[in-house]
Amino acid sequence: MPSRAIVLIPTYNEAGSILGLLRGILAQAPEIEALVIDDASPDGTADLVEAERARRPRIHLLPRPGKLGLGSAYLAGFRYGLEHGYPRIVTMDGDGSHDPAHLPSLLRGLDDHDLVIGSRYVPGGGIANWSWQRRWLSRFANAYTRLLLQLPIRDCTSGYRSYRSEVLGKVDPFAMRASGYSFLEEMAWRVHRAGLRIAEVPILFLDRNAGRSKINRSEIGKAAWHVLRTAARSRRRAARPGRASKGTAP
């Protein structure tokens, strides 16, 4: 029997897309469940999820008292997944840009990998309905992250990922400094530095079908600065006498 999996979905004002997304997730396989981590959305996202949860027991809700950020939402979801014994943990966006139809390939990839990334930038992957400016910014952000953190990954910023739960114990995400979108980049770096196996599977990324994007210039700047600081800390650590080997988690 396939092992259970839980899909973590951080939300803030996703009332227009969350129910369709949840239904699409549950339709993929009976062993897949979903956890919505809602940051007190004023548009009633949590209320919609609570009503749906009453009809579909594979849906779970973790309400939070305010807008606490993407990184802390992932950590809350990781903690929930570990405490409830899910062997496979998936993260995805709540705005409809990540198609649930890709879930089976993300989960199959865990048969022989520790982290599987849904990638826009491997053969078969792509992006729909983005302007050339957004495409350029995404390409630049990924090249910047790959170069500084020396990652063998094409899509370092994708939030559509699956993890074996034991990976979280090896890389200790709860000690991370990242709080926003840079959380994704640092997680990939920690998994790679720990010598664990990473794969990418192609996805088609769809622009959000409702609501407004949470990414702004300030968030982009913070992520770029965090990647730079992470790279600098890594190089300083590597230069110290008696440093840990590459196969040791930071």
C-alpha positions in Angstrom: 0.0 0.0 0.0 1.3 3.5 -0.8 2.3 5.4 2.3 0.3 8.4 3.5 1.2 11.9 2.3 0.1 15.3 3.5 0.1 18.4 1.4 0.9 21.7 3.2 -0.8 24.8 1.8 0.0 28.1 3.4 -2.8 30.6 2.7 -3.5 34.3 3.1 -6.6 35.5 1.2 -7.1 32.5 -1.1 -10.9 32.2 -0.8 -11.2 32.3 -4.6 -9.0 29.3 -5.2 -8.7 27.1 -2.1 -11.8 24.8 -2.5 -11.0 23.9 -6.0 -7.4 23.2 -5.1 -8.4 21.0 -2.2 -10.8 19.0 -4.2 -8.1 18.5 -6.9 -5.6 17.3 -4.3 -7.9 14.8 -2.8 -8.9 13.4 -6.2 -5.3 12.3 -6.9 -5.1 9.4 -4.5 -6.9 8.2 -1.3 -3.7 8.2 0.7 -3.2 12.0 0.1 -4.4 14.5 2.8 -4.2 18.3 2.9 -3.4 20.8 5.6 -4.2 24.4 5.1 -2.1 26.7 7.3 -4.1 30.0 7.3 -2.7 33.3 8.6 -6.0 34.8 9.7 -7.2 35.6 6.1 -9.7 38.5 6.3 -11.4 37.1 3.1 -12.8 34.0 5.0 -10.4 31.4 3.6 -10.3 29.5 6.9 -14.1 29.5 7.1 -14.4 27.9 3.7 -11.8 25.3 4.6 -13.6 24.5 7.9 -16.9 24.0 6.1 -15.3 21.7 3.5 -13.4 19.9 6.2 -16.7 18.9 7.8 -17.5 17.0 4.6 -14.0 15.7 3.7 -12.1 14.2 6.7 -8.8 14.2 4.7 -8.7 18.0 4.9 -7.1 19.6 8.0 -6.9 23.2 9.1 -4.3 25.0 11.1 -5.5 28.6 11.8 -2.9 31.1 13.0 -3.5 34.4 14.8 -2.1 36.7 12.1 0.1 37.1 9.0 3.2 35.3 10.3 4.9 34.6 7.0 5.6 31.8 4.5 8.6 30.3 6.2 7.0 30.0 9.6 3.9 28.5 7.9 6.1 25.8 6.3 7.6 25.1 9.7 4.2 24.8 11.4 3.2 22.4 8.7 6.4 20.3 9.0 5.8 20.1 12.7 2.2 18.9 12.2 3.3 16.3 9.6 6.0 14.9 11.8 3.8 14.8 14.9 1.1 13.0 13.0 3.4 10.5 11.5 3.1 11.3 7.8 6.1 9.7 5.9 5.7 12.0 2.9 5.2 15.8 3.1 4.4 18.0 0.2 4.4 21.8 -0.1 2.5 23.8 -2.7 1.0 27.2 -3.2 -2.6 27.9 -2.4 -3.4 30.2 -5.4 -4.0 27.5 -8.1 -0.6 28.0 -9.8 0.5 24.4 -8.8 -1.6 21.8 -10.6 -2.5 18.9 -8.3 -2.2 16.6 -11.3 1.6 16.7 -10.8 1.3 15.3 -7.2 1.7 11.6 -8.3 5.0 12.2 -10.0 6.3 14.3 -7.1 5.4 11.4 -4.7 6.7 8.7 -7.0 10.0 10.5 -7.0 10.4 9.8 -3.3 10.8 6.1 -4.0 14.5 6.8 -4.7 15.1 10.5 -3.7 14.8 12.5 -0.5 13.6 15.7 -2.0 11.7 16.1 -5.3 11.1 19.5 -6.8 8.4 20.4 -9.2 10.5 22.3 -11.8 9.6 24.8 -14.4 13.1 24.6 -15.9 13.7 21.0 -16.8 12.6 19.4 -20.1 8.8 19.1 -20.1 8.4 21.9 -17.6 7.2 25.5 -18.3 5.3 28.6 -17.3 1.9 29.8 -18.7 0.7 33.4 -18.8 3.7 35.2 -17.4 5.1 38.5 -18.8 8.7 38.5 -20.1 9.7 40.6 -17.1 8.5 37.9 -14.6 10.2 35.2 -16.7 13.4 37.1 -16.7 13.3 37.8 -12.9 12.6 34.2 -12.2 15.4 33.0 -14.4 17.8 35.5 -12.8 16.8 34.6 -9.3 17.5 30.9 -10.0 20.8 31.6 -11.7 21.8 33.8 -8.8 20.9 31.2 -6.2 22.5 28.3 -8.1 25.8 30.3 -8.4 26.0 31.5 -4.9 24.8 28.3 -3.1 26.4 25.9 -5.7 23.2 24.0 -6.1 22.8 21.4 -8.9 19.1 22.4 -9.3 17.4 24.2 -12.1 14.4 25.5 -10.1 15.7 26.6 -6.7 12.7 28.8 -6.0 9.9 26.4 -6.7 7.6 25.9 -3.7 6.0 22.7 -5.2 8.1 20.0 -3.5 7.9 16.6 -1.8 10.0 15.5 1.1 10.6 12.2 2.9 9.8 13.1 6.5 13.1 11.7 7.8 14.9 14.4 5.8 13.5 17.1 8.1 15.3 15.4 11.0 18.6 15.4 9.1 18.6 19.1 8.0 16.7 20.7 11.0 14.6 23.3 9.2 13.5 24.6 12.6 17.0 26.1 13.1 16.7 28.1 9.8 16.9 31.9 9.7 14.9 32.4 6.6 11.4 33.7 7.1 10.0 34.4 3.6 10.5 33.0 0.1 14.2 32.5 0.8 13.1 29.6 3.0 12.8 27.5 -0.2 16.3 28.3 -1.3 17.8 27.6 2.1 15.9 24.3 2.4 17.3 23.1 -1.0 20.8 24.2 0.1 20.5 22.3 3.4 19.3 19.1 1.7 22.1 19.3 -0.8 24.8 20.1 1.9 23.6 17.0 3.9 24.5 14.8 0.9 20.8 13.8 0.3 19.3 12.9 -3.0 17.4 15.6 -4.9 15.4 15.1 -8.1 13.4 17.5 -10.3 10.2 16.6 -12.2 8.6 18.8 -14.8 5.6 20.9 -14.0 3.6 23.5 -15.9 3.3 26.6 -13.6 0.0 28.5 -14.1 -0.3 32.1 -13.1 -2.7 32.5 -10.2 -6.4 32.3 -11.1 -7.7 34.5 -8.2 -6.5 37.0 -5.6 -3.3 38.9 -5.7 0.4 37.9 -5.6 2.2 38.1 -2.3 5.6 38.7 -3.9 6.8 42.3 -3.9 10.1 44.1 -4.3 10.8 44.0 -0.6 10.3 40.3 -0.4 12.6 39.8 -3.5 15.3 41.9 -1.9 15.1 40.0 1.4 15.4 36.7 -0.4 18.4 37.9 -2.5 20.2 39.2 0.7 19.5 36.0 2.6 21.0 33.9 -0.2 24.1 36.1 -0.2 24.4 35.8 3.6 23.9 32.0 3.5 26.7 31.7 0.9 29.0 33.9 2.9 28.4 31.9 6.1 29.0 28.6 4.2 32.3 29.8 2.8 33.5 31.1 6.2 32.6 27.7 7.8 34.4 25.8 5.0 37.5 27.9 5.6 37.8 27.0 9.3 40.2 24.3 10.4 38.5 21.0 11.2 35.4 22.0 9.2 32.6 19.5 8.6 32.5 17.6 5.4 30.1 18.4 2.6 28.0 15.4 3.6 27.3 16.9 7.0 24.1 18.9 7.5 24.8 22.6 8.4 
